[in-house]
Amino acid sequence: MRQPLTFAALLLALALPVPPAAAQEQPLTTVAERSGFVQTGRYAEVVELCGAFAERYPDAVRCIDFGTTPEGRPMKALVATHTGAFTPEQARAQDLPVLLVQGGIHAGESDGKDAGFLALRQALEGEAAPGALDRQVLLFVPVFNVDGHERFGRWNRPNQRGPEEMGWRTTAQNYNLNRDYVKADAPEMQAMLALVNAWDPILYVDLHVTDGAKFRQDVSYQVEPVHAGDAQLRKDGLAMRTALVDAVAAQGAHPLTFYPSFVEEDNPASGFVDGVATPRFSHGYFQLRNRFGLLVETHSWKEYPVRVKITRDTVVSLLEQVAAHGRDWLDDAHAADERAARLGGKPVPLSWKATDKVRTVDFLGYAYTRTPSEVSGALMTRYDETTPQLWKLPLRDEIVPDLSIVAPEGGYLVPAAHAAWVGEKLTQHGVKFRELDAALPAAKVEAFRADEATLDAGSVEGHQRLALAGDWKPETRDVAAGALFVPIAQPKARLVMAILEPQAPDALAAWGEFNNAFERKEYMEPYVAEEVAREMLAKDAALKARFEQKLRDDPEFAASPRARLDFFYRLHPSWDERYNLYPVLHTATVPDGR
């Protein structure tokens, strides 16, 4: 059953006070408001409103460009505050918390754009969150994926109720920006990271609309740190999430604190598993910087006026929370930065998982049946929106570290051959590093050699991803001048590890950037290997015994001519000792130099 139109009327009344007679005093409204939240505007509206807000509120708003898209469109942000701090330097000088609210990373999900303009106007007029802009800086990015926004169409979101037309999920280069926070392939993401590096927001809010089954829950909030990251920031993140849930629920919404995706697709009875997002996602990324990331997902089957209202209420609540607690959060974040700089030599989780512990939760759903489909032949769920039900569903939400790695005591050494492109990536993330002026001959390091290197069968975001199994072990290696030293003793130590640890889920290695190191480039012809093997067997009785034992114990090895010849090739001086060697090294010491 669709939401009653009274919701739309209620929101329209909230958004559109009776305008005064003077045209210049009419409120700065959106196409969405003027259409009764049936439509959303094109990007030209964002450009126009950005300038109009700055002109209407010259003491409180600036309109800035922070990038240009591949199709040549400006990336707009509004800086709103009553403190006069319109630059990052001014905000830092006043010790002001910065709240960054981002809409349209998936440009078909336009709730954040329209709700953000509404919340901003009301905050400036004192109709919502009164006084909040006296104690913070709001950065509002109405549309992150600008080119995708202009790929406008009626059926871009077929399982979403409104608006009539909307943008497209991916960029003009077909990047999904909410998979790009670490690898930062897209020019748009590089521009966003530069904005983040400049302003250092204490809280980054990513406004979405989720797909999925039909149910009555209407918004979910995932905050980190809560399960992962610095211990004190976890406490702050949990308190923030609790206050947000309470505030939005008091306005009539039905919020969740986990992402409502079923364990088994299309099967409500399978329940849910919570977790910590990897840093390809916004809310998995910012906890690595010791800052808060919040993923907001309104539910696509709710009518557009309802979704916009919930998103507006969310932004208003966060403005109020940052005004009340932002400076305390800043103090805690800076203390977390100091703790992160002391992680060298300690185990640091790179990934997280839910345990098998299950609890039952109440979930607002509808009656449904599961029967075979005459169309697909699969077992399909059909929902009856005229019959609300309270589902009792299993939830696994006890989160523990999955893979942990001991951080190097000194840091990482990136060889000169990879210094240019890795340095560019580190710079994009605001990570500190320096180039070595002199070589490090016979350096005592740790090297990672892969026992297994498994390539994905297909492409993901234009990459062939790589999964590695192996260990860090002591080695002595020559490190040439021009290599990069990346210290672990820095505030972004967790982010450094997420980028450079080869087994981290969204590391450069995981995205396939070092795949060449795990490809065999040199070889020995079989007839040559035959001769070499016979010579080695004749000279080394112990080797002969090992070979014969392996033939007996390993039928697969015994049946493979190539594996049998490789047994000897790998022991020969011609074998490439760099094969399966991850090029980046651990160092326990800090190299001399500037």
C-alpha positions, 0 to 999 in steps of 0.5 A: 500500500502506498503512503497516503498523500497526506504525507506529501501534503504535510511535507509540502506545508513544512517546505513551503511557507506562505511567501511574502509579497516581495518577490525578492523575499520568496524562499529559495525552493527546489523543483521538488518542492514546487512540484509537491515532490513529484519531480526533481530538478536537473543539475542546472538547478544546483548551479543556480541555487548554489549561487542564489543561496550565496547571494541571499545569505552573503554573511552565511553562505559561499558557493564554491567549485571543488572540481570539474567532471569528465564531461566538463561540468562544475562540481558545486558545494555550499559552505554554510556557517554563521561563524565567518569561517568560509575557508578551511584555515578559518575553520581550524583557527576557530576550532570549528567542527565541519559537517560534510553532507553529500548527496547524489553519489548515486545520482538516481537517488536524489533524496539528499539533494532535495532534502539538503537544500530544504534543511539548509534553507530552514537552518539559515532561516532559523526554522530548523536547528536554530543556532546550529550554524553558529557552532559549525561549518556545513559543507553541502554537496548536493550532487557528487556524481554530476555527469550521472545526474544528467543521464536523466530518465524515467526508468533509471530506478525501476524499483524506486517510487519517485521522483518521475525522472532521475539521474543514473547510478554511475559516472560518465566513465561508468565508475560507481563512486561508492566503490572508489574511495580507496582506489580513487580512479574517478576524477570526481573522487579525486576532487572529493578527496581534495575537498576532504583533505582541505576541510577535514570534516569530523562527520561525512554523511553519505545520502542514499536510497536503498534497493531491496524487498518491500517492507515498512522500515523506511531508513537505515543508519550505519555509522563507523566508528561503532564496530571498528576503529578507535575505541573512544570514537566507537563510543562517540559513534554509538552515541551519535547513532542512538541520538539520530535514531531517537530523533528521527523516530520521534518524527514518525520514521522507522529507522534501522541500525543495520543494512536491510539486505537479506542473507539469502536474496529475496528470502525474508526468513533468512534475516540479516548479517551486520558488518563493517564496510570495507573502505571502498565505501564512504562509511568504511573509509572515514573511520580509517582517518579517525573521523565519522562516516555515516551511510543513510539509506532511505527505502526505495519503496517509500514515496518520494515525499516521505523519503525526502522528509526523513532525509531532511529530518536526518540532516537537521538532527545531525546539524543539532548533534554537531552543534552540541558535541562537535568540538568534543568529537574533534578533541576525541578525533585528535586524540585518536590521531595521536593513538594511531601514530603509535600503532607500529608493532601492534596488531591492527584489524584489516577486515571484520566479520559477524560471529555466529551469535544470533538474536531475534529482531522485530522487523516491520514487514508485509504478508508475503508468499514464496512460490515458483515463478512461471516467468523465471522458474525460480522461487519468488517472493510476492508481497501484499502491501495491504497486510502489514506484519511484524516479522521476527527475524534472525540478526547476526550483529556481534562484530569481531576482527577477521584478518589482523596484521602487525603494523610495521614498527617503522613503516613501508618502503615503496621501491623506486619503480613504483614510487611515482604512481603510489606516491600520487595515490598517497597524496590523494589521501593526504598520507605523509611520505618522503622520497629517499635521497640515498640507497639502503644497501642490504636493508633488513626488512620484511617481505611478503611472498604469496603462497597463493595468488588468485585473480578474479574471473571478471572485471570489477570497476575496470580492475581484475582483483587479486586475493593473496595468501602468504606471510611477512618474513624477514629478508635482506634486500637492496632498496634504491634511492628514489624509493618512498618511505611511508611512516606508520607514525602518522594519524592516518596509520590505519588508512596507510595499512588499508592502502599498502597491506597486500591482504587488506580488502581494498588495498592497491594490491587487492584492486590489481595494481600490482598484478604484474608481480604475480605473473610469471614472465620468464620460463625454461623450455621443457626440454631444457628443464628435463636436462636440468632435472636429470643433472640435479637428481644425479648430484643430490640424493636428498633432492631425489628422495624429496621428489620421489616422496612427492610423487607418492604423496601427491597424485595431482603433482605426479600427473602433471608434467609441468608441475614435475618440471617446475619442481626443479626449475624453482630450485634452479638459479635461473628461477625469478626470485621476485615472482610472487614477491609483493614489491612494497616492504615493511621496515622496523626502522626509520631511514635517515634523511629529510 
